[in-house]
C-alpha cells in the first residue's frame, strides 16, 4: 500500500512538473530554425555574389571584343581567371551553407518530406542527413574542396622566383592529390 502511494506521488510529480518542462524543452528546438533560415539566406546571397563575379568579366570581354571602350582598362587573362575561380569558390561556400541549413533542419526540427516524395525521381543524398557525423563528413568534404579551389586561385597569380618555389608548389599539389584520394576512397 505504501509503495502504491509513493508511486502515485512520483507519477503525479512527473505529470505536474516534469512533463510541462519536457514539453517546452522539446519545443525549444525550434530556436535552431533561426540558424536554418539565415544559413539559407546566406546561401542565396553567396550564389548571387558568385553570379555577379562571373558577369563582370564576361561583360568586359564582350564589350572589349565588340570594340566598345570601357572606363576600366581591359582585364588581363589572369584577372579574368581569378574572377571565375573566385565565383566557383563563392558557389562552393553557398553549397556549404545550403548543406548545413538542410542538415540542421533534418537533425533538429523535422525530416523534409518533400525531399523524399515518391514523385521526385531524383535522389538527393547530399541533402539527406541522418546523423551529426554524416553532416560533419559532408561539410568537411565541401570545406576541403573550397580550400583546393582557393589554392588554385592563388597558384594562378603566383610568380616563380626560385627553383624551390616550383618544388614547393609541386609538393603542395601532390599533398592535395593524396588528400583528394583519401577523401574519395570508400571506407
C-alpha positions as CSV (number, residue, x, y, z in Angstrom):
1,X,0.0,0.0,0.0
2,X,2.8,2.4,0.9
3,X,4.6,1.6,-2.4
4,X,1.4,2.4,-4.3
5,X,1.1,5.8,-2.6
6,X,4.7,6.6,-3.2
7,X,4.5,5.5,-6.8
8,X,1.3,7.6,-7.2
9,X,3.1,10.6,-5.7
10,X,6.0,10.1,-8.0
11,X,3.8,9.9,-11.1
12,X,1.8,13.0,-10.1
13,X,5.1,14.9,-9.6
14,X,6.2,13.8,-13.1
15,X,2.9,14.7,-14.6
16,X,2.6,18.1,-12.9
17,X,6.2,19.3,-13.0
18,X,8.4,17.4,-15.4
19,X,6.1,16.8,-18.3
20,X,5.4,20.5,-18.9
21,X,9.1,21.2,-18.6
22,X,10.0,18.5,-21.0
23,X,7.3,19.7,-23.4
24,X,8.7,23.2,-23.5
25,X,12.2,22.0,-23.6
26,X,11.3,19.8,-26.7
27,X,9.6,22.8,-28.3
28,X,12.7,24.9,-27.7
29,X,14.5,23.1,-30.5
30,X,12.6,25.4,-32.9
31,X,15.1,28.1,-32.0
32,X,17.5,26.4,-34.4
33,X,15.1,27.4,-37.1
34,X,16.8,30.8,-37.0
35,X,20.1,29.3,-38.0
36,X,18.4,27.3,-40.8
37,X,16.8,30.4,-42.2
38,X,19.8,32.6,-42.0
39,X,22.1,29.9,-43.5
40,X,19.7,29.5,-46.4
41,X,19.7,33.3,-46.9
42,X,23.5,33.4,-46.8
43,X,23.5,30.6,-49.4
44,X,21.3,32.6,-51.7
45,X,23.4,35.7,-51.2
46,X,26.5,33.8,-52.0
47,X,25.0,32.3,-55.2
48,X,24.1,35.9,-56.2
49,X,27.6,37.2,-55.4
50,X,29.2,34.3,-57.4
51,X,27.0,35.1,-60.4
52,X,27.9,38.7,-60.2
53,X,31.6,37.7,-60.0
54,X,31.2,35.9,-63.3
55,X,29.0,38.5,-65.0
56,X,31.6,41.3,-64.6
57,X,34.5,39.8,-66.5
58,X,32.1,38.3,-69.2
59,X,30.7,41.8,-69.7
60,X,34.2,43.2,-70.0
61,X,35.2,40.5,-72.5
62,X,32.1,41.1,-74.7
63,X,32.5,44.9,-74.6
64,X,36.2,44.6,-75.4
65,X,35.6,42.1,-78.3
66,X,32.9,44.4,-79.7
67,X,35.4,47.3,-79.7
68,X,33.5,49.3,-77.1
69,X,35.9,51.2,-74.8
70,X,35.1,50.9,-71.2
71,X,36.2,53.2,-68.3
72,X,38.3,50.4,-66.9
73,X,41.3,49.1,-68.6
74,X,40.6,45.8,-70.2
75,X,41.0,42.9,-67.8
76,X,44.0,40.6,-68.1
77,X,43.6,36.9,-68.5
78,X,44.9,36.3,-65.0
79,X,42.3,38.6,-63.5
80,X,39.5,37.0,-65.6
81,X,40.6,33.5,-64.4
82,X,40.8,34.7,-60.8
83,X,37.3,36.2,-61.1
84,X,35.9,32.9,-62.4
85,X,37.6,30.8,-59.8
86,X,36.5,33.3,-57.1
87,X,32.9,32.8,-58.3
88,X,33.4,29.0,-58.1
89,X,34.7,29.5,-54.5
90,X,31.6,31.5,-53.7
91,X,29.3,28.9,-55.1
92,X,31.0,26.2,-53.1
93,X,30.7,28.2,-49.9
94,X,27.0,28.7,-50.8
95,X,26.6,24.9,-51.1
96,X,28.3,24.6,-47.7
97,X,25.6,26.9,-46.2
98,X,22.9,25.1,-48.0
99,X,24.0,21.6,-46.8
100,X,24.4,23.0,-43.2
101,X,20.9,24.5,-43.4
102,X,19.2,21.3,-44.7
103,X,21.2,19.1,-42.2
104,X,20.4,21.3,-39.2
105,X,16.7,21.3,-40.1
106,X,16.6,17.5,-40.6
107,X,18.6,16.7,-37.5
108,X,16.8,19.1,-35.1
109,X,13.4,20.1,-36.4
110,X,11.9,17.6,-38.8
111,X,12.6,15.4,-41.8
112,X,12.0,17.2,-45.1
113,X,9.1,15.2,-46.6
114,X,9.3,16.9,-50.0
115,X,12.8,15.6,-50.5
116,X,11.6,12.1,-50.0
117,X,8.5,12.5,-52.2
118,X,7.7,9.5,-54.4
119,X,7.0,11.8,-57.4
120,X,10.6,13.1,-57.2
121,X,12.6,10.6,-59.3
122,X,16.0,12.1,-58.3
123,X,17.8,11.0,-55.2
124,X,19.3,13.9,-53.2
125,X,21.9,12.1,-51.0
126,X,23.9,15.3,-50.5
127,X,21.0,17.0,-48.8
128,X,19.6,14.0,-46.8
129,X,21.3,13.9,-43.5
130,X,20.6,11.3,-40.8
131,X,23.2,11.9,-38.2
132,X,25.6,14.6,-36.9
133,X,28.6,12.6,-38.1
134,X,27.1,12.4,-41.6
135,X,26.6,16.2,-41.6
136,X,30.1,16.8,-40.4
137,X,31.5,14.5,-43.1
138,X,29.7,16.2,-45.9
139,X,30.7,19.7,-44.6
140,X,34.3,18.6,-44.2
141,X,34.3,17.4,-47.9
142,X,33.0,20.7,-49.1
143,X,35.5,22.7,-47.0
144,X,38.3,20.6,-48.5
145,X,37.1,21.4,-52.0
146,X,36.8,25.1,-51.1
147,X,40.4,25.0,-49.9
148,X,41.5,23.3,-53.1
149,X,39.8,26.0,-55.2
150,X,41.3,28.7,-53.1
151,X,44.7,27.1,-53.5
152,X,44.2,27.0,-57.3
153,X,43.2,30.7,-57.3
154,X,46.4,31.7,-55.5
155,X,48.5,29.5,-57.8
156,X,47.3,31.4,-60.8
157,X,48.9,34.6,-59.6
158,X,52.0,33.0,-58.1
159,X,55.3,34.1,-59.6
160,X,58.1,31.6,-59.6
161,X,61.3,33.3,-58.3
162,X,63.4,30.3,-57.4
163,X,63.6,26.6,-58.1
164,X,62.5,25.9,-54.6
165,X,59.2,27.7,-55.3
166,X,58.4,25.3,-58.1
167,X,59.4,22.4,-55.8
168,X,57.1,23.6,-53.0
169,X,54.3,24.1,-55.5
170,X,54.7,20.5,-56.8
171,X,54.7,19.2,-53.2
172,X,51.6,21.2,-52.4
173,X,49.8,19.8,-55.5
174,X,50.9,16.3,-54.5
175,X,49.5,16.8,-51.0
176,X,46.2,17.9,-52.5
177,X,46.1,14.9,-54.7
178,X,46.8,12.5,-51.9
179,X,44.2,14.2,-49.7
180,X,41.7,14.0,-52.5
181,X,42.4,10.3,-53.0
182,X,41.7,9.6,-49.3
183,X,38.7,11.8,-49.4
184,X,37.0,9.9,-52.2
185,X,38.3,6.5,-51.2
186,X,35.5,4.2,-49.9
187,X,36.0,3.2,-46.3
